[in-house]
Amino acid sequence: MRMPSGRVQWRLVVFVVVLACILVLVSRSVRGPSGEWTTVSRDASREFEKGLDAYHQLYIETAIGHFGRALEMDPDFVAAKLELAANLAMAQPRRSRRLIREVAETDLSQHTERERLLVSYYVALFDGEVEKAMTHLDDYLEEYPEDPYVLNIKATLEWQEGDLVEAERLNLRLLEISPNWVLAYNQLGYGAMARGEFTEAEEYFTSYRYIAPGQPNPHDSLAELYIVVGRWEEAEALLQQARDTWSDFEPALRHLVLVRRLAKDFSGARKAIEEDEGLSETMRETMECDIAMTEFLSEGRERELVEKGLECVEGQGGFRLGPIGSHRVACQIGNWSAAGLLQARVRHMLSRGDAESPVRPGDIRAVLAHMEGVRLALKGKLEDAEAVLIAADRSCTFTTAEVGSFKLLNRLLLTEVMLAQGKEGEAHRLLNQVEGINPRVVARFKQHQLRCLGLDRSRARKSD
């Protein structure tokens, strides 16, 4: 048995995200002491339920502790092994693999149909047999089409694969069956946001907050939407609420730093990091790098920005805006070697599957296309640059605060490239679209005479 890689690792991260959500409500009826999960120990069952409840609120480390204790109380507790393996897949791959091997060798004849499905599905994923895993899932849903827990797996996978229509259909069906399934509202909100339906997304995220006000994630989700549309003060207030709910909720810190960077509040961004004593050293370094790159870009410190970009992109994964700006400036000052290295490192991230973060491959491809478009534009190949920037726009959606902010930036650069070719009508139609989403970024763009790249428009005027 081997750990999955590339596309399989990315799917495994998705499974980790949804598995606990699938199990949370099921735990109310556990087989043996309580019903549907097979365990001989009431104490293990209670510990397992505590873990599911913690994970449901995205308290990951707390959940891992509960799952480990449940397994100590009942070493044959299959569901606990699945949960622990899922949560440790990236941090402790050997232990995770051992747990999955044990599950694969377990006699499941006395377990429930759902337990058997989850084991066969998850073992297939760990073996790298993605299609086999999907077949297990589809076969189960044919026989049990109204199982909300497995519908949730399917909906999440469809969403991650980019089939937003099917994901929405499954989530709406999920809410018909289980109206208080809170993460369906979250996923529907992100799906609407990805499509650019921001009012609809706000309605879903608001419902999520109403149903689960004591959890940090609903505040964080709505804040991501507000970051994309330029409601930065409201986003910051929501992120503070998320951190008040749980001070160690890392996504809220990451988005708080992002919104302060966008607002050019660099001291506030650094203060947020300094105040989080539990932050991992890797994440601290990543966020400090991104703050520095944004600050250098804002202050026109070109060479420092390029050097920082090369320093900070090495060995760090995830979707990040800082190196994109560093690459653009490298091209602007003619440091083509540095620009090439930055592109190569992003390309490497795509080739390795970026197991550190559940980032869509399409989003990384969009960054690569964007970088190539910038290079072509500054080499004077404007038509080619326009085509590549359009491809970058089509490759990504408004999926998250980071990706959505990048998509708007890409459209602004595309506007500039169009203007440099004399395509005034097309350029201003695109600019109006961006302004309809986030007027703040367009206001800044206008302050810089509709220039990010500094392209020469004299040729466009001569050809008019």
Stockholm file with secondary structure:
# STOCKHOLM 1.0

chainA/1-464         MRMPSGRVQWRLVVFVVVLACILVLVSRSVRGPSGEWTTVSRDASREFEKGLDAYHQLYIETAIGHFGRALEMDPDFVAAKLELAANLAMAQPRRSRRLIREVAETDLSQHTERERLLVSYYVALFDGEVEKAMTHLDDYLEEYPEDPYVLNIKATLEWQEGDLVEAERLNLRLLEISPNWVLAYNQLGYGAMARGEFTEAEEYFTSYRYIAPGQPNPHDSLAELYIVVGRWEEAEALLQQARDTWSDFEPALRHLVLVRRLAKDFSGARKAIEEDEGLSETMRETMECDIAMTEFLSEGRERELVEKGLECVEGQGGFRLGPIGSHRVACQIGNWSAAGLLQARVRHMLSRGDAESPVRPGDIRAVLAHMEGVRLALKGKLEDAEAVLIAADRSCTFTTAEVGSFKLLNRLLLTEVMLAQGKEGEAHRLLNQVEGINPRVVARFKQHQLRCLGLDRSRARKSD
#=GR chainA/1-464 SS CCCCCTHHHHHHHHHHHHHHHHHHGGGGSBTTTTBSSCCSCHHHHHHHHHHHHHHHTTCHHHHHHHHHHHHHHCTTCHHHHHHHHHHHTTTSHHHHHHHHHHHHTSCCTTSCHHHHHHHHHHHHHHTTCHHHHHHHHHHHHHHCTTCHHHHHHHHHHHHHHTCHHHHHHHHHHHHHHCTTCHHHHHHHHHHHHHHTCHHHHHHHHHHHHHHCTTSHHHHHHHHHHHHHHTCHHHHHHHHHHHHHHCTTCHHHHHHHHHHHHHTTCHHHHHHHHHTCTTCCHHHHHHHHHHHHHHHHHHHTCHHHHHHHHHHHHTTCCSCCSHHHHHHHHHHHTTCHHHHHHHHHHHHHHHHTTCTTSCCCHHHHHHHHHHHHHHHHHHTTCHHHHHHHHHHHHHHCCSCSHHHHHHHHHHHHHHHHHHHHTTCHHHHHHHHHHHHHHCHHHHHHHHHTTTCSSCCCCHHHHHHC
#=GC SS_cons         CCCCCTHHHHHHHHHHHHHHHHHHGGGGSBTTTTBSSCCSCHHHHHHHHHHHHHHHTTCHHHHHHHHHHHHHHCTTCHHHHHHHHHHHTTTSHHHHHHHHHHHHTSCCTTSCHHHHHHHHHHHHHHTTCHHHHHHHHHHHHHHCTTCHHHHHHHHHHHHHHTCHHHHHHHHHHHHHHCTTCHHHHHHHHHHHHHHTCHHHHHHHHHHHHHHCTTSHHHHHHHHHHHHHHTCHHHHHHHHHHHHHHCTTCHHHHHHHHHHHHHTTCHHHHHHHHHTCTTCCHHHHHHHHHHHHHHHHHHHTCHHHHHHHHHHHHTTCCSCCSHHHHHHHHHHHTTCHHHHHHHHHHHHHHHHTTCTTSCCCHHHHHHHHHHHHHHHHHHTTCHHHHHHHHHHHHHHCCSCSHHHHHHHHHHHHHHHHHHHHTTCHHHHHHHHHHHHHHCHHHHHHHHHTTTCSSCCCCHHHHHHC
//
